[in-house]
Each structure stands twice: as structure tokens, then as C-alpha cells.
């Protein structure tokens, strides 16, 4: 009886020590799940396309993908501040190159994976009768949603296009700024804006109307990606980049309105 009591006291002491030290028995299943998962910081214009790419990548490799979608510049700042990402997919080239120069993205993994297309979207049931960009001057167009140009490349392209058309001084007072393109779409879809400048990739079939913006009115929207240097899953992250660049990944992007990137 005394022996059992001694063993019980020892067991209680061990449990208490573990609790005090913050230790707990390992969970092999949890550890394996974390090992077989990567986190991708991706520009908001990629929301629909990358969800499908993630499913294809997981089916082929068994590696799950968790996304953090947002404005390109915001995601870059998060990476510089130690955000727990494995891959960064931007809506431009400049932010990826900037992180490469600073050592936050591995240089040899940097790749241009797509060229985006800018459109003016009029939501279903929208009250504005707009068939050309120039018709944004109409009195029935009260508000136009644009992603903040300082953080979102598609927002910057929209402003450049309006400047090229000589319309910006007239249109600017009616612009409502969104944090990213997904939010710009929501502004229009909810009736808080009459139209929105969006990536073609975010307009689903049969979802309102859109007008393609002449690419000559703004700089080409080439999009780059790369593996985050601090990632502890370099091999898995590189496999994701390779999948996006593969014929299968490129075919998915093209279905969402992206154009194949120019040859290096």
C-alpha cells in the first residue's frame, strides 16, 4: 500500500512538473498535419484561382494549402515582420523583388507566374448604364470602387488608366477606396458603389457585366511569387511554386482570365 502511495505521489509530481514547464505529450498526428501543410500569402486577386490550384496541388502531392489573401503591399510588410508564411504570391513583380533584395524571399525561387487583366465591373442589377469606361462620367454613376493604389497593383493600374484617358481629375472625387480588390468587388456587389475596377479573375461567369481595359493605358500587371526564406518547409514550398508554373497550374490560371507570363 505504501509502495502504491509512493508511486502515485511520484506520478503526481511528474504531471505537476510538466504543467509548470509548459510541456505536454507530443501529438504525432498534429505534428504530421503541420508538416504536410504550407501557408501561402497571396494577393486578393488570386482568391478564386488559387483555391482551385490548391485543390489540384493537394490531390497531386498530399500537401495541404492554407491561404492568407490580402493586398500585395500589406502581405509584404507581414513577411518582413515575421509572418509565418511559406510562399508569397504578389500581384506585381516589384514587391517580390524588394523582398528578394532584403533577403526575405529566396532569389532562385522568384518567378513571374501570370499576367493579370484589369476590367471595369458593373454588378448584377446595377443602376449605372455604362458600356464604355468613358461613360463613368455619367451623372448616374455616383461612386466607383478602386483598391488603394499604394497597396494594390490593380488599383494603381486603374488610376493609371483613368489618367491616360484624361478622366482622373473628374472621376477622383467619386472614388471610394478599398483595402484590396476583393473588398472593391464587395463595395459594388453590396450597392455601395456603382462600378468597380477589378482583376478579370474575380469576375465569375454570368456575374454582372465587365468592360476590359486596354492594356496600353497602364503598365502590364505581371505577377511574381517566391518561397519565403524563413520558411522551414522549403521543399514543400518549392513544390507549390513549381505546380503553379506547371502546365496544370497555368491552365487553371488561364481559365480565370490570366495570361501566360512573358518568356524570361
N, C-alpha and C positions, 0 to 999 in steps of 0.2 A: 504494500500500500504506500509506504514511504517512497519506494522506488518510482511508482507511478506519479506520485506528487512531485517528485524531483524532476521527472521528465516533463510534466505539464508546466512546471514553473520555467523550465528551460525553453520550452516552445513559446510560452507567452513572452519571454524576454526577446527571443529572436524576432517575433512578429512586431513587437514594440520598436525594436531597433530598426527594422525595415521601414516602419511607418515614419520614424523620426528622420531617417536618412533620405526619404523620398523614393526609395526603391520599391519595386514591385516585381513579381514574377513576370518574365517575358511572355509575350503573346506571339508565338510563331506565325499564326495566321495573319495577325495585324501587320507584323514586320514584312511578311511576304507581299501583302497587298500594297504597302507603301513602296516596296521595291519595284513592283510591277506597275507603277503609276508615275506619270510625269505631269507637270503643271506648265501650261503654255500661256504666256501673256500675249494676247492677240488684239490687234486693232478691232474696233467695234464693227467695221465694215465686213469682217470675216465671220460674223456670228453664225449665219446660216451655212455658209460653205464649209467652215471648219468643223461644225458639228457633224456633217456628213463625212468629212475627211477623217475625223476621229473614229467614227464607227468602222470605216474601212481599215484604218491603221490597227485598231484593236483586233478586228477579225483576222488580220494577217499575222500580227505579232503577239497577241495576248497582252499587250501593254495598254493599260487604260490611260485616257487623257482627261485631265481636268483643265478647264479654261478659265482665265480671268480676262474678260473683254473690257476694253476701255479706250480712251483717247491715246493716241500714239505717244505724245509727249508725257502724259501722266504715267503711263506704264514704264517709260524710260527712266523717269525720276524714281519710281518704285524700285527698279532694278539697281540703280545707283545707291539707294538707301537700304539695300539688302533684302529686297523682296524675294520670296522663296520660289523663284521660277527656274525652269529648266530650259525653256525655249522662249525667244522673243520674236514675234512676227509683227512688223510695223506696217503702217500704211504709206510709208515713204522709205527712201534709202538713207536720208541724212541722219535720222536718229540711230539707226543701226550702226552706221559708220562712226558716229560720235561715240557710241559705246565701245566699239572696237578700239578706237584710239585711246580710250580711257582704260581699256583692259577688262571691261565688264562683259564683253561678248568675244568668244573665241574667233580669231580672224579667219582661220581656214574653213569655218563653217558658214561664214557670211555668204548669202546667195540672194539674188533677185528672183522671186518665185512667181510674180504676177504683175500685170499692168491693169490698173483699175479704170473704170469708165464712170464719168460724172453725168448725172441726169437731174432734171427738174421733175419732181414728183407731185402730182395732184391727186390727193386721196379720193377714195370712193365717196360719191355724194358731195364732193367739194363744190362750193358755191362759185368759185372763180372759173371763168371761161377762158382758159389760157391754152393756146395751141402753139405758141412760139415764145421763146424767152423774152423777146421784146415786149410781149403783152403783159409782163409783170407790172408795167406802168399803169395798167387799168385801175380805175377807181375801186372796183370790187375786190381787188387784191389788197387786203389790209395788212397782213403780216406774212413774212417769208422766213422760214426756219433755216438756219445755217449753223453748222458746227463751228465752234470757236476756231478761227483760222490760226491762232497762236498755238493751239494744241492738236488740231486735227487737219491733216493734209487735204482732205476733201473739202473742208471749209475754206482752206486757203485757195484751193483751185476754184471754188465757187466765186470768191471775191475777185480773183484774178480775171475770171471770165466776164464778170459784170464790169470790171474796169476796162477790159478790152473792148467791150461793146459801148463804152461811154455811158453806162447806166448807173454806176455805183453811187454818185452823189445823190441821185434821185431815189434810189432804192434803199440806201443805207438807213434812213430813218424808220423804215418799215421792217427792218431785220430783227428777228428775235434769235438770240444766240443759244445754242445747246452745247452741253459739255462734250458730246460726241455725236456721230451720225445716227446712232440708234435712238438717241434722245431727240434729235431733229425730226426723225420719222415719227416719233410718238407725238411731238407737238402738232404735226399736221394731221395725224390719224385721229387725234382727240378733238380736232376742231380749233385748237389754239393757234393754228397758223393755216393759211390758205394753200400754201405750197412749201416744199422743202427741197433743198439741194442734197442729193443722196448718192451713194455708190449704186451703180446698176445692180450690184449683187444683193442689195437689201430689198429690192422690189420683186415681190413674188408674182407669178403668173396670175393675170386677172385681177390684180390688186391696184385699182385706180388706173391712172394714165401717167406716162412719163415722156419727157422730151430729152433726147440725147443732146449733150452739149458738145459742140465742135471742139475736138482736142486741140485745135490750133489756137484756141482762146486762152489756154492755160498750159502750164508745164505738164509734161507726161507724168501720170501718177504711177510710177514704178514702186513696187513694194518689196522690201527686203526682210530677211529673217536670219537668225543665227542662234547658236547654243550659248546660253549664259555661262560665263567662265566659272562662276561659283557653284554651279550645279554639281551634285555628287552622283548624277546619273548621266554622265557624258555619253556613254554608248547608246542608251535608250533615246536620249535627246537627239543624237545624230541620226538615229534611225527614223525619227519623226521628220526631220528636215529632208532626209533622202526620200521619204514617202511622198511628201508634198511636191518634191521636184520630179517624182517618177511619172511615167505616162498615166498611171491610175489617178494620182493626185492632181495632175494637170487637167485631166479630163473632167474631174469634179469641179475644179475652179472655172473651167470654160463654161460648164453648164450654168454656173451662177453669174455669167456675164463678164468674167475676167478674160484678158487677152494673154496669150503666152508671152513671157518676158523676152526682151530682145536678147540676141546672142551676145555672150560676153565679148 
